Amino acid sequence: MKVLRRALVALSLAGFIASVLRLKGKGGVPPQAGGWRDVSVPPR
C-alpha cells in the first residue's frame, strides 16, 4: 500500500509540474525569416 501511495503522489506531482510548464510556456525560438520591416515615415 505504501508503494502505491508513493507512486500516486509522484504521478500527481509530475502532472502538476507538466501543467505549470505548459501554462507558463518556454518562449521558443523567434522566426528566422520574415517578421518586421522598417517603416519609412515622411517628414512633416
C-alpha positions, 0 to 999 in steps of 0.5 A: 500500500505504501508503494502505491501511495508513493507512486500516486503522489509522484504521478500527481506531482509530475502532472502538476509540474507538466501543467505549470510548464505548459501554462507558463510556456518556454518562449521558443525560438523567434522566426528566422525569416520574415517578421518586421520591416522598417517603416519609412515615415515622411517628414512633416 
